[in-house]
Amino acid sequence: MKRRQVIQALGMGALTAGTLGACSGERAGTANGQQRREVIDWTMVTTWPKNFPGLGTGANFLAQLINDMSGGRLRVKVYGANERVAPLEAFDTVARGDAQMGHGAAYYWREKSRAASFFAAVPFGLTAQEMNAWLYHGGGMALWREVYAPFGLIPFAAGNTGVQMGGWFNREINRIDDLIGLKMRIPGLGGEVLKRAGGEPVLLPGGEIFPALQSGAIDASEWVGPYNDLAFGLHKAAKYYYSPGWHEPGTTLECFINQQAFDALPTELQRIVEAACRVANQDMLANFTARNNAALKQLVDEQRVELRQFPDEVLAYLRRLSDEVVAAEGAADPQAAKVYESFSRFRAQASSWHALSEQAYLRARTL
């Protein structure tokens, strides 16, 4: 079944609506003739470039899902980064009610809450499958909503990249000392790990990565993976492409919604928004999984990118530092401690099971 057919199949039922978003009266056909209905118009601001493959198109897909599943009762217009607000202003814009929805990643808001990073990506943390399990069935979603509640926002998981690449480098990483002085675009807790290793983390929105790499303002940058990185042309600005993405093993993308706007929706529209986020969450992961290898082959075979792996010595060192950084983040305040305890307990549980299931199978598949 094609994506459009999936959307149409999900869009069922006649719904009514009223919200803080703009409303307009329209004519709706029914079995008994014509009747007037309210159409609710929402705005979504994103941290991604307009229509950017995977991330930006994932936001577009979510908006289209909501429109189709609601039968056009709830319409969402998507604005890419800098179309309406700067990418890292999306959180505050939705919190103020200047837009009803936002699309981004929770680690961008670490300065607002030390617990936020746990809901996007933690170095050597949970994979995409494990993140979804923790959020939906391990208590993670309830904790996430506690963290965002003081800002008047409701978070939803709305995508996942899977395990990312380690990044693009104009310096070789052959030993631990090569991390010292490395100026790298890397957000969240991964940036804190690099800082502890002697590097210099830099936070830049996606649209600024290429010129920063090309000009030498930074020595390296992580972004996502082959599908996205090829679209940004990062292979034209850096020589070496490293794996694995130790810093982001299963990055959750988020939709955050203004609490008042959401509460103003009738229950059936609220459920449609929640269901649409779940569909978009799974669809993005499937999209990245389907496209990454073809993009990687193009980078290596056609663009002659030098594919490298971080040495085991470097990964082991980064793992030790990561454990220290994540523990320190979990001790930052009582709320972060609560999230850290839940996250750590679930990671231990998932690791034990996956040692006998996913890891054992993948190892057997290569014999």
Secondary structure by P-SEA (a helix, b strand, c coil): ccaaaaaaaacccccccccccbbbbbbbbccccbbbbbbbbbbbbcccccccccaaaaaaaaaaaaaaaacccbbbbbbcccccccccaaaaaaaacccccccccccccccccccccccccccccccaaaaaaaacccaaaaaaaaaaccccbbbbbcccccccccccccccccccccccccccccccaaaaaaaaacbbbbbbcccaaaaaaaaccccccccccaaaaaaacccccccbbbcccccccbbbbbbbbcaaaaaaccaaaaaaaaaaaaaaaaaaaaaaaacaaaaaaaaccccccccccccaaaaaaaaaaaaaaaaaaaaccaaaaaaaaaaaaaaaaaaaaaaacaaaaaaaaac
